[in-house]
Amino acid sequence: MAGKSQKTLTYELALAELEQVVADMESGKLSLEESLAAYQRGAELLRQCRGRLEDAQQQVRILEDGSLKDFASGNGKDFAVNAATGDTKREDV
């Protein structure tokens, strides 16, 4: 775990490391000092993961603006997306 706190990881790597930190802490084999260091590292990783997810969500909102276009068929229809359920339906443009 040492040395990684200064470098920014990809979402996938940060999540994998966070899962390992949690597993290590849940094992009950860490000393008090190791547990505190693991908790701190886990908090850092959690902030990184949440930040990356929030950034991705904002990018999707900007790019899609609430609808997904059916570019493949070129038929002039949009897919309206229900944000609560994720359901889609076609609408004429």
VOBA-1610 file (N, C-alpha, C; in pm, whole numbers, padded with zeros to 5 digits, always signed):
BEGIN
Met+00081-00120+00000Met+00000+00000+00000Met+00085+00126+00000Ala+00206+00118+00047Ala+00289+00236+00057Ala+00329+00286-00080Gly+00335+00420-00093Gly+00381+00479-00217Gly+00273+00507-00318Lys+00158+00446-00307Lys+00054+00465-00408Lys-00034+00587-00380Ser-00028+00642-00257Ser-00118+00750-00221Ser-00090+00878-00299Gln+00032+00894-00349Gln+00067+01015-00421Gln+00028+01010-00568Lys+00003+00889-00621Lys-00024+00879-00763Lys-00172+00852-00788Thr-00223+00914-00893Thr-00363+00896-00928Thr-00377+00769-01010Leu-00469+00683-00967Leu-00493+00557-01035Leu-00615+00568-01125Thr-00625+00477-01220Thr-00748+00468-01297Thr-00858+00423-01202Tyr-00983+00444-01243Tyr-01096+00402-01159Tyr-01086+00254-01127Glu-01059+00173-01228Glu-01055+00028-01210Glu-00945-00014-01112Leu-00828+00047-01124Leu-00718+00012-01034Leu-00746+00060-00892Ala-00803+00180-00879Ala-00837+00231-00746Ala-00943+00143-00680Leu-01042+00100-00757Leu-01147+00013-00702Leu-01090-00122-00659Ala-01003-00178-00742Ala-00942-00307-00708Ala-00858-00295-00581Glu-00782-00187-00570Glu-00703-00168-00449Glu-00792-00146-00328Leu-00901-00070-00345Leu-00995-00048-00235Leu-01055-00180-00188Glu-01092-00266-00282Glu-01146-00397-00246Glu-01044-00479-00167Gln-00917-00470-00206Gln-00812-00543-00134Gln-00793-00486+00006Val-00797-00353+00018Val-00784-00290+00150Val-00897-00336+00242Val-01019-00338+00190Val-01133-00384+00269Val-01115-00529+00311Ala-01073-00613+00219Ala-01051-00756+00251Ala-00944-00771+00358Asp-00837-00693+00347Asp-00730-00699+00447Asp-00782-00658+00584Met-00862-00553+00587Met-00914-00505+00716Met-01014-00604+00774Glu-01096-00664+00689Glu-01196-00760+00736Glu-01132-00890+00784Ser-01013-00919+00739Ser-00947-01043+00780Ser-00912-01044+00929Gly-00897-00924+00986Gly-00864-00914+01128Gly-00719-00943+01160Lys-00636-00951+01059Lys-00495-00986+01080Lys-00404-00863+01086Leu-00459-00743+01068Leu-00377-00622+01071Leu-00360-00572+01214Ser-00243-00517+01240Ser-00221-00452+01370Ser-00301-00322+01373Leu-00306-00259+01487Leu-00378-00132+01500Leu-00320-00028+01404Glu-00188-00017+01400Glu-00123+00080+01312Glu-00151+00050+01165Glu-00144-00078+01130Glu-00174-00118+00992Glu-00320-00092+00958Ser-00409-00115+01053Ser-00551-00090+01031Ser-00578+00059+01008Leu-00512+00144+01087Leu-00529+00289+01069Leu-00477+00334+00933Ala-00361+00282+00893Ala-00304+00317+00763Ala-00395+00265+00650Ala-00448+00145+00667Ala-00538+00088+00566Ala-00666+00170+00557Tyr-00718+00213+00671Tyr-00839+00295+00672Tyr-00815+00427+00598Gln-00701+00489+00627Gln-00668+00615+00560Gln-00655+00594+00409Arg-00587+00488+00369Arg-00569+00459+00226Arg-00705+00430+00161Gly-00789+00355+00232Gly-00922+00326+00180Gly-01003+00452+00159Ala-00993+00546+00254Ala-01065+00673+00240Ala-01015+00751+00118Glu-00884+00751+00096Glu-00827+00818-00022Glu-00878+00753-00151Leu-00877+00621-00154Leu-00923+00549-00273Leu-01071+00572-00298Leu-01150+00574-00192Leu-01293+00600-00205Leu-01318+00739-00264Arg-01243+00839-00217Arg-01256+00975-00274Arg-01221+00975-00422Gln-01114+00904-00458Gln-01074+00896-00599Gln-01184+00832-00683Cys-01237+00720-00636Cys-01341+00649-00711Cys-01467+00735-00726Arg-01510+00795-00619Arg-01629+00881-00625Arg-01608+00998-00719Gly-01489+01059-00712Gly-01459+01171-00801Gly-01462+01131-00947Arg-01404+01016-00977Arg-01405+00968-01116Arg-01547+00938-01164Leu-01629+00877-01077Leu-01767+00848-01114Leu-01847+00976-01135Glu-01828+01073-01047Glu-01899+01201-01063Glu-01858+01270-01192Asp-01728+01266-01223Asp-01680+01324-01350Asp-01743+01255-01470Ala-01748+01122-01465Ala-01806+01046-01576Ala-01955+01077-01591Gln-02026+01085-01479Gln-02169+01116-01484Gln-02191+01254-01544Gln-02109+01350-01507Gln-02122+01485-01562Gln-02094+01486-01712Gln-01994+01411-01754Gln-01963+01404-01896Gln-02078+01343-01975Val-02138+01238-01920Val-02252+01175-01988Val-02368+01274-01997Arg-02396+01346-01887Arg-02505+01445-01890Arg-02480+01551-01998Ile-02358+01596-02009Ile-02325+01698-02108Ile-02337+01641-02249Leu-02280+01523-02270Leu-02280+01464-02405Leu-02418+01421-02451Glu-02496+01364-02363Glu-02625+01309-02403Glu-02741+01403-02380Asp-02728+01494-02285Asp-02833+01590-02255Asp-02970+01523-02242Gly-02973+01406-02178Gly-03099+01340-02149Gly-03152+01248-02256Ser-03089+01237-02373Ser-03139+01145-02475Ser-03022+01080-02548Leu-03046+00959-02595Leu-02945+00886-02672Leu-02990+00883-02818Lys-02906+00929-02906Lys-02942+00933-03048Lys-02915+00797-03113Asp-03003+00758-03203Asp-02989+00635-03279Asp-02908+00666-03404Phe-02775+00679-03388Phe-02689+00718-03499Phe-02672+00608-03602Ala-02677+00483-03560Ala-02650+00372-03650Ala-02751+00365-03764Ser-02879+00385-03734Ser-02979+00370-03838Ser-03001+00498-03917Gly-02966+00612-03858Gly-02984+00739-03929Gly-03128+00768-03962Asn-03221+00719-03880Asn-03362+00732-03912Asn-03429+00855-03852Gly-03352+00944-03791Gly-03411+01066-03737Gly-03492+01044-03611Lys-03468+00937-03540Lys-03537+00912-03415Lys-03438+00919-03300Asp-03487+00960-03184Asp-03406+00963-03063Asp-03458+00856-02969Phe-03371+00816-02878Phe-03413+00730-02768Phe-03425+00818-02645Ala-03545+00833-02592Ala-03563+00906-02468Ala-03531+00811-02354Val-03456+00860-02255Val-03414+00777-02144Val-03480+00825-02017Asn-03549+00734-01948Asn-03605+00763-01817Asn-03491+00750-01718Ala-03449+00863-01656Ala-03334+00862-01568Ala-03356+00775-01445Ala-03478+00764-01399Ala-03506+00687-01278Ala-03496+00537-01303Thr-03546+00491-01417Thr-03552+00347-01442Thr-03452+00299-01544Gly-03400+00389-01627Gly-03309+00350-01733Gly-03381+00299-01856Asp-03516+00299-01853Asp-03594+00254-01968Asp-03579+00353-02084Thr-03584+00300-02206Thr-03575+00386-02324Thr-03698+00367-02411Lys-03731+00471-02487Lys-03836+00460-02586Lys-03799+00551-02703Arg-03837+00513-02822Arg-03809+00591-02941Arg-03905+00705-02956Glu-03851+00817-03001Glu-03934+00935-03027Glu-03892+00994-03160Asp-03991+01044-03239Asp-03957+01114-03362Asp-03893+01246-03331Val-03797+01287-03412Val-03728+01415-03393Val-03790+01519-03482
//
